Amino acid sequence: MKPPINDEDKRAGRIAFRIDEDHSLLANIYENLVDRDFKSVEKDIRNIMMDLRFILKSIPEDDF
């Protein structure tokens, strides 16, 4: 039987999932810059900027 997952483990999982998504966006930005696919680069940059702003707003409340 598996031990129950506590709230801190769930929180860490949510943070890891979000950062993993941001890491994927950064990798896409690199690839698309190399390929000169600037329209995709702009979209990915906007997405990562939006997520980073959301993270900044979440810090004071520790809402992850």
mmCIF file of the N, C-alpha and C atoms, coordinates in Angstrom:
data_MODEL
# 
_entry.id   MODEL 
# 
loop_
_atom_site.group_PDB 
_atom_site.id 
_atom_site.type_symbol 
_atom_site.label_atom_id 
_atom_site.label_alt_id 
_atom_site.label_comp_id 
_atom_site.label_asym_id 
_atom_site.label_entity_id 
_atom_site.label_seq_id 
_atom_site.pdbx_PDB_ins_code 
_atom_site.Cartn_x 
_atom_site.Cartn_y 
_atom_site.Cartn_z 
_atom_site.occupancy 
_atom_site.B_iso_or_equiv 
_atom_site.pdbx_formal_charge 
_atom_site.auth_seq_id 
_atom_site.auth_comp_id 
_atom_site.auth_asym_id 
_atom_site.auth_atom_id 
_atom_site.pdbx_PDB_model_num 
ATOM 1   N N  . MET A 1 1  ? 0.836  -1.177 0.000   1.00 0.00 ? 1  MET A N  1 
ATOM 2   C CA . MET A 1 1  ? 0.000  0.000  0.000   1.00 0.00 ? 1  MET A CA 1 
ATOM 3   C C  . MET A 1 1  ? 0.894  1.258  0.000   1.00 0.00 ? 1  MET A C  1 
ATOM 4   N N  . LYS A 1 2  ? 0.523  2.251  -0.830  1.00 0.00 ? 2  LYS A N  1 
ATOM 5   C CA . LYS A 1 2  ? 1.292  3.479  -0.924  1.00 0.00 ? 2  LYS A CA 1 
ATOM 6   C C  . LYS A 1 2  ? 0.957  4.408  0.241   1.00 0.00 ? 2  LYS A C  1 
ATOM 7   N N  . PRO A 1 3  ? 1.974  5.099  0.765   1.00 0.00 ? 3  PRO A N  1 
ATOM 8   C CA . PRO A 1 3  ? 1.691  6.086  1.810   1.00 0.00 ? 3  PRO A CA 1 
ATOM 9   C C  . PRO A 1 3  ? 0.938  7.275  1.211   1.00 0.00 ? 3  PRO A C  1 
ATOM 10  N N  . PRO A 1 4  ? 0.109  7.950  1.995   1.00 0.00 ? 4  PRO A N  1 
ATOM 11  C CA . PRO A 1 4  ? -0.625 9.109  1.457   1.00 0.00 ? 4  PRO A CA 1 
ATOM 12  C C  . PRO A 1 4  ? 0.328  10.243 1.079   1.00 0.00 ? 4  PRO A C  1 
ATOM 13  N N  . ILE A 1 5  ? -0.043 10.964 0.046   1.00 0.00 ? 5  ILE A N  1 
ATOM 14  C CA . ILE A 1 5  ? 0.770  12.087 -0.399  1.00 0.00 ? 5  ILE A CA 1 
ATOM 15  C C  . ILE A 1 5  ? 0.357  13.315 0.412   1.00 0.00 ? 5  ILE A C  1 
ATOM 16  N N  . ASN A 1 6  ? 1.325  13.928 1.063   1.00 0.00 ? 6  ASN A N  1 
ATOM 17  C CA . ASN A 1 6  ? 0.979  15.090 1.881   1.00 0.00 ? 6  ASN A CA 1 
ATOM 18  C C  . ASN A 1 6  ? 0.903  16.355 1.032   1.00 0.00 ? 6  ASN A C  1 
ATOM 19  N N  . ASP A 1 7  ? 0.437  17.428 1.641   1.00 0.00 ? 7  ASP A N  1 
ATOM 20  C CA . ASP A 1 7  ? 0.221  18.684 0.925   1.00 0.00 ? 7  ASP A CA 1 
ATOM 21  C C  . ASP A 1 7  ? 1.512  19.261 0.353   1.00 0.00 ? 7  ASP A C  1 
ATOM 22  N N  . GLU A 1 8  ? 2.620  19.132 1.078   1.00 0.00 ? 8  GLU A N  1 
ATOM 23  C CA . GLU A 1 8  ? 3.893  19.669 0.579   1.00 0.00 ? 8  GLU A CA 1 
ATOM 24  C C  . GLU A 1 8  ? 4.363  18.928 -0.666  1.00 0.00 ? 8  GLU A C  1 
ATOM 25  N N  . ASP A 1 9  ? 4.138  17.616 -0.702  1.00 0.00 ? 9  ASP A N  1 
ATOM 26  C CA . ASP A 1 9  ? 4.497  16.848 -1.896  1.00 0.00 ? 9  ASP A CA 1 
ATOM 27  C C  . ASP A 1 9  ? 3.646  17.271 -3.089  1.00 0.00 ? 9  ASP A C  1 
ATOM 28  N N  . LYS A 1 10 ? 2.357  17.515 -2.855  1.00 0.00 ? 10 LYS A N  1 
ATOM 29  C CA . LYS A 1 10 ? 1.469  17.975 -3.926  1.00 0.00 ? 10 LYS A CA 1 
ATOM 30  C C  . LYS A 1 10 ? 1.911  19.349 -4.427  1.00 0.00 ? 10 LYS A C  1 
ATOM 31  N N  . ARG A 1 11 ? 2.262  20.227 -3.492  1.00 0.00 ? 11 ARG A N  1 
ATOM 32  C CA . ARG A 1 11 ? 2.721  21.569 -3.847  1.00 0.00 ? 11 ARG A CA 1 
ATOM 33  C C  . ARG A 1 11 ? 4.001  21.487 -4.685  1.00 0.00 ? 11 ARG A C  1 
ATOM 34  N N  . ALA A 1 12 ? 4.940  20.674 -4.239  1.00 0.00 ? 12 ALA A N  1 
ATOM 35  C CA . ALA A 1 12 ? 6.198  20.502 -4.980  1.00 0.00 ? 12 ALA A CA 1 
ATOM 36  C C  . ALA A 1 12 ? 5.922  19.951 -6.378  1.00 0.00 ? 12 ALA A C  1 
ATOM 37  N N  . GLY A 1 13 ? 4.970  19.054 -6.485  1.00 0.00 ? 13 GLY A N  1 
ATOM 38  C CA . GLY A 1 13 ? 4.613  18.498 -7.792  1.00 0.00 ? 13 GLY A CA 1 
ATOM 39  C C  . GLY A 1 13 ? 4.034  19.547 -8.723  1.00 0.00 ? 13 GLY A C  1 
ATOM 40  N N  . ARG A 1 14 ? 3.178  20.417 -8.173  1.00 0.00 ? 14 ARG A N  1 
ATOM 41  C CA . ARG A 1 14 ? 2.599  21.494 -8.990  1.00 0.00 ? 14 ARG A CA 1 
ATOM 42  C C  . ARG A 1 14 ? 3.688  22.449 -9.470  1.00 0.00 ? 14 ARG A C  1 
ATOM 43  N N  . ILE A 1 15 ? 4.627  22.782 -8.594  1.00 0.00 ? 15 ILE A N  1 
ATOM 44  C CA . ILE A 1 15 ? 5.719  23.678 -8.976  1.00 0.00 ? 15 ILE A CA 1 
ATOM 45  C C  . ILE A 1 15 ? 6.589  23.020 -10.044 1.00 0.00 ? 15 ILE A C  1 
ATOM 46  N N  . ALA A 1 16 ? 6.926  21.764 -9.849  1.00 0.00 ? 16 ALA A N  1 
ATOM 47  C CA . ALA A 1 16 ? 7.761  21.046 -10.821 1.00 0.00 ? 16 ALA A CA 1 
ATOM 48  C C  . ALA A 1 16 ? 7.082  20.970 -12.182 1.00 0.00 ? 16 ALA A C  1 
ATOM 49  N N  . PHE A 1 17 ? 5.774  20.724 -12.191 1.00 0.00 ? 17 PHE A N  1 
ATOM 50  C CA . PHE A 1 17 ? 5.033  20.651 -13.451 1.00 0.00 ? 17 PHE A CA 1 
ATOM 51  C C  . PHE A 1 17 ? 5.100  21.984 -14.184 1.00 0.00 ? 17 PHE A C  1 
ATOM 52  N N  . ARG A 1 18 ? 4.882  23.073 -13.443 1.00 0.00 ? 18 ARG A N  1 
ATOM 53  C CA . ARG A 1 18 ? 4.889  24.401 -14.047 1.00 0.00 ? 18 ARG A CA 1 
ATOM 54  C C  . ARG A 1 18 ? 6.278  24.752 -14.602 1.00 0.00 ? 18 ARG A C  1 
ATOM 55  N N  . ILE A 1 19 ? 7.322  24.496 -13.826 1.00 0.00 ? 19 ILE A N  1 
ATOM 56  C CA . ILE A 1 19 ? 8.678  24.813 -14.271 1.00 0.00 ? 19 ILE A CA 1 
ATOM 57  C C  . ILE A 1 19 ? 9.070  23.944 -15.462 1.00 0.00 ? 19 ILE A C  1 
ATOM 58  N N  . ASP A 1 20 ? 8.616  22.700 -15.474 1.00 0.00 ? 20 ASP A N  1 
ATOM 59  C CA . ASP A 1 20 ? 8.886  21.826 -16.611 1.00 0.00 ? 20 ASP A CA 1 
ATOM 60  C C  . ASP A 1 20 ? 8.245  22.390 -17.885 1.00 0.00 ? 20 ASP A C  1 
ATOM 61  N N  . GLU A 1 21 ? 7.031  22.907 -17.752 1.00 0.00 ? 21 GLU A N  1 
ATOM 62  C CA . GLU A 1 21 ? 6.372  23.533 -18.900 1.00 0.00 ? 21 GLU A CA 1 
ATOM 63  C C  . GLU A 1 21 ? 7.168  24.747 -19.390 1.00 0.00 ? 21 GLU A C  1 
ATOM 64  N N  . ASP A 1 22 ? 7.654  25.557 -18.453 1.00 0.00 ? 22 ASP A N  1 
ATOM 65  C CA . ASP A 1 22 ? 8.450  26.727 -18.825 1.00 0.00 ? 22 ASP A CA 1 
ATOM 66  C C  . ASP A 1 22 ? 9.759  26.309 -19.485 1.00 0.00 ? 22 ASP A C  1 
ATOM 67  N N  . HIS A 1 23 ? 10.359 25.243 -18.986 1.00 0.00 ? 23 HIS A N  1 
ATOM 68  C CA . HIS A 1 23 ? 11.596 24.738 -19.588 1.00 0.00 ? 23 HIS A CA 1 
ATOM 69  C C  . HIS A 1 23 ? 11.343 24.303 -21.029 1.00 0.00 ? 23 HIS A C  1 
ATOM 70  N N  . SER A 1 24 ? 10.223 23.653 -21.269 1.00 0.00 ? 24 SER A N  1 
ATOM 71  C CA . SER A 1 24 ? 9.873  23.238 -22.633 1.00 0.00 ? 24 SER A CA 1 
ATOM 72  C C  . SER A 1 24 ? 9.688  24.448 -23.542 1.00 0.00 ? 24 SER A C  1 
ATOM 73  N N  . LEU A 1 25 ? 9.050  25.494 -23.008 1.00 0.00 ? 25 LEU A N  1 
ATOM 74  C CA . LEU A 1 25 ? 8.887  26.714 -23.798 1.00 0.00 ? 25 LEU A CA 1 
ATOM 75  C C  . LEU A 1 25 ? 10.235 27.319 -24.154 1.00 0.00 ? 25 LEU A C  1 
ATOM 76  N N  . LEU A 1 26 ? 11.165 27.345 -23.198 1.00 0.00 ? 26 LEU A N  1 
ATOM 77  C CA . LEU A 1 26 ? 12.497 27.889 -23.478 1.00 0.00 ? 26 LEU A CA 1 
ATOM 78  C C  . LEU A 1 26 ? 13.212 27.073 -24.553 1.00 0.00 ? 26 LEU A C  1 
ATOM 79  N N  . ALA A 1 27 ? 13.079 25.763 -24.492 1.00 0.00 ? 27 ALA A N  1 
ATOM 80  C CA . ALA A 1 27 ? 13.695 24.914 -25.518 1.00 0.00 ? 27 ALA A CA 1 
ATOM 81  C C  . ALA A 1 27 ? 13.070 25.204 -26.881 1.00 0.00 ? 27 ALA A C  1 
ATOM 82  N N  . ASN A 1 28 ? 11.741 25.398 -26.921 1.00 0.00 ? 28 ASN A N  1 
ATOM 83  C CA . ASN A 1 28 ? 11.070 25.729 -28.179 1.00 0.00 ? 28 ASN A CA 1 
ATOM 84  C C  . ASN A 1 28 ? 11.541 27.075 -28.711 1.00 0.00 ? 28 ASN A C  1 
ATOM 85  N N  . ILE A 1 29 ? 11.717 28.037 -27.814 1.00 0.00 ? 29 ILE A N  1 
ATOM 86  C CA . ILE A 1 29 ? 12.193 29.358 -28.221 1.00 0.00 ? 29 ILE A CA 1 
ATOM 87  C C  . ILE A 1 29 ? 13.561 29.228 -28.888 1.00 0.00 ? 29 ILE A C  1 
ATOM 88  N N  . TYR A 1 30 ? 14.445 28.471 -28.271 1.00 0.00 ? 30 TYR A N  1 
ATOM 89  C CA . TYR A 1 30 ? 15.776 28.269 -28.852 1.00 0.00 ? 30 TYR A CA 1 
ATOM 90  C C  . TYR A 1 30 ? 15.672 27.651 -30.247 1.00 0.00 ? 30 TYR A C  1 
ATOM 91  N N  . GLU A 1 31 ? 14.929 26.556 -30.358 1.00 0.00 ? 31 GLU A N  1 
ATOM 92  C CA . GLU A 1 31 ? 14.817 25.855 -31.643 1.00 0.00 ? 31 GLU A CA 1 
ATOM 93  C C  . GLU A 1 31 ? 14.210 26.749 -32.713 1.00 0.00 ? 31 GLU A C  1 
ATOM 94  N N  . ASN A 1 32 ? 13.173 27.478 -32.340 1.00 0.00 ? 32 ASN A N  1 
ATOM 95  C CA . ASN A 1 32 ? 12.509 28.321 -33.332 1.00 0.00 ? 32 ASN A CA 1 
ATOM 96  C C  . ASN A 1 32 ? 13.344 29.536 -33.712 1.00 0.00 ? 32 ASN A C  1 
ATOM 97  N N  . LEU A 1 33 ? 14.161 30.047 -32.795 1.00 0.00 ? 33 LEU A N  1 
ATOM 98  C CA . LEU A 1 33 ? 15.084 31.110 -33.170 1.00 0.00 ? 33 LEU A CA 1 
ATOM 99  C C  . LEU A 1 33 ? 16.113 30.606 -34.170 1.00 0.00 ? 33 LEU A C  1 
ATOM 100 N N  . VAL A 1 34 ? 16.640 29.418 -33.913 1.00 0.00 ? 34 VAL A N  1 
ATOM 101 C CA . VAL A 1 34 ? 17.616 28.827 -34.831 1.00 0.00 ? 34 VAL A CA 1 
ATOM 102 C C  . VAL A 1 34 ? 16.987 28.633 -36.212 1.00 0.00 ? 34 VAL A C  1 
ATOM 103 N N  . ASP A 1 35 ? 15.722 28.201 -36.225 1.00 0.00 ? 35 ASP A N  1 
ATOM 104 C CA . ASP A 1 35 ? 15.016 27.948 -37.488 1.00 0.00 ? 35 ASP A CA 1 
ATOM 105 C C  . ASP A 1 35 ? 14.407 29.209 -38.105 1.00 0.00 ? 35 ASP A C  1 
ATOM 106 N N  . ARG A 1 36 ? 14.570 30.340 -37.416 1.00 0.00 ? 36 ARG A N  1 
ATOM 107 C CA . ARG A 1 36 ? 14.010 31.622 -37.861 1.00 0.00 ? 36 ARG A CA 1 
ATOM 108 C C  . ARG A 1 36 ? 12.482 31.592 -37.968 1.00 0.00 ? 36 ARG A C  1 
ATOM 109 N N  . ASP A 1 37 ? 11.849 30.846 -37.090 1.00 0.00 ? 37 ASP A N  1 
ATOM 110 C CA . ASP A 1 37 ? 10.383 30.803 -37.021 1.00 0.00 ? 37 ASP A CA 1 
ATOM 111 C C  . ASP A 1 37 ? 9.940  31.816 -35.966 1.00 0.00 ? 37 ASP A C  1 
ATOM 112 N N  . PHE A 1 38 ? 10.033 33.086 -36.340 1.00 0.00 ? 38 PHE A N  1 
ATOM 113 C CA . PHE A 1 38 ? 9.863  34.163 -35.365 1.00 0.00 ? 38 PHE A CA 1 
ATOM 114 C C  . PHE A 1 38 ? 8.434  34.294 -34.853 1.00 0.00 ? 38 PHE A C  1 
ATOM 115 N N  . LYS A 1 39 ? 7.466  33.900 -35.649 1.00 0.00 ? 39 LYS A N  1 
ATOM 116 C CA . LYS A 1 39 ? 6.072  33.962 -35.194 1.00 0.00 ? 39 LYS A CA 1 
ATOM 117 C C  . LYS A 1 39 ? 5.866  33.018 -33.999 1.00 0.00 ? 39 LYS A C  1 
ATOM 118 N N  . SER A 1 40 ? 6.412  31.818 -34.074 1.00 0.00 ? 40 SER A N  1 
ATOM 119 C CA . SER A 1 40 ? 6.321  30.862 -32.959 1.00 0.00 ? 40 SER A CA 1 
ATOM 120 C C  . SER A 1 40 ? 7.116  31.350 -31.757 1.00 0.00 ? 40 SER A C  1 
ATOM 121 N N  . VAL A 1 41 ? 8.264  31.975 -32.020 1.00 0.00 ? 41 VAL A N  1 
ATOM 122 C CA . VAL A 1 41 ? 9.092  32.510 -30.938 1.00 0.00 ? 41 VAL A CA 1 
ATOM 123 C C  . VAL A 1 41 ? 8.304  33.556 -30.155 1.00 0.00 ? 41 VAL A C  1 
ATOM 124 N N  . GLU A 1 42 ? 7.663  34.463 -30.865 1.00 0.00 ? 42 GLU A N  1 
ATOM 125 C CA . GLU A 1 42 ? 6.888  35.511 -30.197 1.00 0.00 ? 42 GLU A CA 1 
ATOM 126 C C  . GLU A 1 42 ? 5.782  34.911 -29.325 1.00 0.00 ? 42 GLU A C  1 
ATOM 127 N N  . LYS A 1 43 ? 5.096  33.921 -29.855 1.00 0.00 ? 43 LYS A N  1 
ATOM 128 C CA . LYS A 1 43 ? 4.013  33.281 -29.098 1.00 0.00 ? 43 LYS A CA 1 
ATOM 129 C C  . LYS A 1 43 ? 4.555  32.620 -27.829 1.00 0.00 ? 43 LYS A C  1 
ATOM 130 N N  . ASP A 1 44 ? 5.651  31.884 -27.958 1.00 0.00 ? 44 ASP A N  1 
ATOM 131 C CA . ASP A 1 44 ? 6.224  31.200 -26.793 1.00 0.00 ? 44 ASP A CA 1 
ATOM 132 C C  . ASP A 1 44 ? 6.780  32.186 -25.768 1.00 0.00 ? 44 ASP A C  1 
ATOM 133 N N  . ILE A 1 45 ? 7.379  33.265 -26.238 1.00 0.00 ? 45 ILE A N  1 
ATOM 134 C CA . ILE A 1 45 ? 7.891  34.280 -25.314 1.00 0.00 ? 45 ILE A CA 1 
ATOM 135 C C  . ILE A 1 45 ? 6.736  34.908 -24.540 1.00 0.00 ? 45 ILE A C  1 
ATOM 136 N N  . ARG A 1 46 ? 5.658  35.211 -25.220 1.00 0.00 ? 46 ARG A N  1 
ATOM 137 C CA . ARG A 1 46 ? 4.490  35.783 -24.530 1.00 0.00 ? 46 ARG A CA 1 
ATOM 138 C C  . ARG A 1 46 ? 3.933  34.805 -23.494 1.00 0.00 ? 46 ARG A C  1 
ATOM 139 N N  . ASN A 1 47 ? 3.897  33.527 -23.846 1.00 0.00 ? 47 ASN A N  1 
ATOM 140 C CA . ASN A 1 47 ? 3.382  32.517 -22.906 1.00 0.00 ? 47 ASN A CA 1 
ATOM 141 C C  . ASN A 1 47 ? 4.265  32.405 -21.666 1.00 0.00 ? 47 ASN A C  1 
ATOM 142 N N  . ILE A 1 48 ? 5.567  32.376 -21.864 1.00 0.00 ? 48 ILE A N  1 
ATOM 143 C CA . ILE A 1 48 ? 6.451  32.236 -20.704 1.00 0.00 ? 48 ILE A CA 1 
ATOM 144 C C  . ILE A 1 48 ? 6.447  33.506 -19.863 1.00 0.00 ? 48 ILE A C  1 
ATOM 145 N N  . MET A 1 49 ? 6.352  34.666 -20.507 1.00 0.00 ? 49 MET A N  1 
ATOM 146 C CA . MET A 1 49 ? 6.273  35.913 -19.742 1.00 0.00 ? 49 MET A CA 1 
ATOM 147 C C  . MET A 1 49 ? 4.999  35.954 -18.899 1.00 0.00 ? 49 MET A C  1 
ATOM 148 N N  . MET A 1 50 ? 3.897  35.507 -19.473 1.00 0.00 ? 50 MET A N  1 
ATOM 149 C CA . MET A 1 50 ? 2.636  35.485 -18.748 1.00 0.00 ? 50 MET A CA 1 
ATOM 150 C C  . MET A 1 50 ? 2.739  34.555 -17.537 1.00 0.00 ? 50 MET A C  1 
ATOM 151 N N  . ASP A 1 51 ? 3.332  33.384 -17.729 1.00 0.00 ? 51 ASP A N  1 
ATOM 152 C CA . ASP A 1 51 ? 3.457  32.441 -16.624 1.00 0.00 ? 51 ASP A CA 1 
ATOM 153 C C  . ASP A 1 51 ? 4.387  32.985 -15.537 1.00 0.00 ? 51 ASP A C  1 
ATOM 154 N N  . LEU A 1 52 ? 5.483  33.604 -15.929 1.00 0.00 ? 52 LEU A N  1 
ATOM 155 C CA . LEU A 1 52 ? 6.404  34.171 -14.943 1.00 0.00 ? 52 LEU A CA 1 
ATOM 156 C C  . LEU A 1 52 ? 5.746  35.311 -14.161 1.00 0.00 ? 52 LEU A C  1 
ATOM 157 N N  . ARG A 1 53 ? 4.926  36.106 -14.825 1.00 0.00 ? 53 ARG A N  1 
ATOM 158 C CA . ARG A 1 53 ? 4.182  37.157 -14.107 1.00 0.00 ? 53 ARG A CA 1 
ATOM 159 C C  . ARG A 1 53 ? 3.216  36.543 -13.101 1.00 0.00 ? 53 ARG A C  1 
ATOM 160 N N  . PHE A 1 54 ? 2.555  35.472 -13.512 1.00 0.00 ? 54 PHE A N  1 
ATOM 161 C CA . PHE A 1 54 ? 1.629  34.796 -12.608 1.00 0.00 ? 54 PHE A CA 1 
ATOM 162 C C  . PHE A 1 54 ? 2.380  34.237 -11.388 1.00 0.00 ? 54 PHE A C  1 
ATOM 163 N N  . ILE A 1 55 ? 3.555  33.680 -11.623 1.00 0.00 ? 55 ILE A N  1 
ATOM 164 C CA . ILE A 1 55 ? 4.363  33.164 -10.509 1.00 0.00 ? 55 ILE A CA 1 
ATOM 165 C C  . ILE A 1 55 ? 4.732  34.302 -9.567  1.00 0.00 ? 55 ILE A C  1 
ATOM 166 N N  . LEU A 1 56 ? 5.148  35.437 -10.123 1.00 0.00 ? 56 LEU A N  1 
ATOM 167 C CA . LEU A 1 56 ? 5.496  36.588 -9.280  1.00 0.00 ? 56 LEU A CA 1 
ATOM 168 C C  . LEU A 1 56 ? 4.323  37.028 -8.416  1.00 0.00 ? 56 LEU A C  1 
ATOM 169 N N  . LYS A 1 57 ? 3.126  37.041 -8.995  1.00 0.00 ? 57 LYS A N  1 
ATOM 170 C CA . LYS A 1 57 ? 1.939  37.436 -8.230  1.00 0.00 ? 57 LYS A CA 1 
ATOM 171 C C  . LYS A 1 57 ? 1.570  36.399 -7.177  1.00 0.00 ? 57 LYS A C  1 
ATOM 172 N N  . SER A 1 58 ? 1.929  35.150 -7.398  1.00 0.00 ? 58 SER A N  1 
ATOM 173 C CA . SER A 1 58 ? 1.588  34.075 -6.466  1.00 0.00 ? 58 SER A CA 1 
ATOM 174 C C  . SER A 1 58 ? 2.534  33.989 -5.272  1.00 0.00 ? 58 SER A C  1 
ATOM 175 N N  . ILE A 1 59 ? 3.710  34.554 -5.381  1.00 0.00 ? 59 ILE A N  1 
ATOM 176 C CA . ILE A 1 59 ? 4.721  34.433 -4.328  1.00 0.00 ? 59 ILE A CA 1 
ATOM 177 C C  . ILE A 1 59 ? 4.239  34.971 -2.975  1.00 0.00 ? 59 ILE A C  1 
ATOM 178 N N  . PRO A 1 60 ? 3.671  36.189 -2.914  1.00 0.00 ? 60 PRO A N  1 
ATOM 179 C CA . PRO A 1 60 ? 3.279  36.691 -1.593  1.00 0.00 ? 60 PRO A CA 1 
ATOM 180 C C  . PRO A 1 60 ? 2.272  35.806 -0.851  1.00 0.00 ? 60 PRO A C  1 
ATOM 181 N N  . GLU A 1 61 ? 1.399  35.155 -1.595  1.00 0.00 ? 61 GLU A N  1 
ATOM 182 C CA . GLU A 1 61 ? 0.399  34.285 -0.973  1.00 0.00 ? 61 GLU A CA 1 
ATOM 183 C C  . GLU A 1 61 ? 0.854  32.830 -0.869  1.00 0.00 ? 61 GLU A C  1 
ATOM 184 N N  . ASP A 1 62 ? 2.025  32.530 -1.421  1.00 0.00 ? 62 ASP A N  1 
ATOM 185 C CA . ASP A 1 62 ? 2.533  31.146 -1.469  1.00 0.00 ? 62 ASP A CA 1 
ATOM 186 C C  . ASP A 1 62 ? 1.458  30.239 -2.064  1.00 0.00 ? 62 ASP A C  1 
ATOM 187 N N  . ASP A 1 63 ? 0.899  30.694 -3.175  1.00 0.00 ? 63 ASP A N  1 
ATOM 188 C CA . ASP A 1 63 ? -0.239 30.012 -3.791  1.00 0.00 ? 63 ASP A CA 1 
ATOM 189 C C  . ASP A 1 63 ? 0.212  29.188 -4.989  1.00 0.00 ? 63 ASP A C  1 
ATOM 190 N N  . PHE A 1 64 ? 0.793  28.046 -4.706  1.00 0.00 ? 64 PHE A N  1 
ATOM 191 C CA . PHE A 1 64 ? 1.268  27.182 -5.793  1.00 0.00 ? 64 PHE A CA 1 
ATOM 192 C C  . PHE A 1 64 ? 0.554  25.876 -5.757  1.00 0.00 ? 64 PHE A C  1 
# 
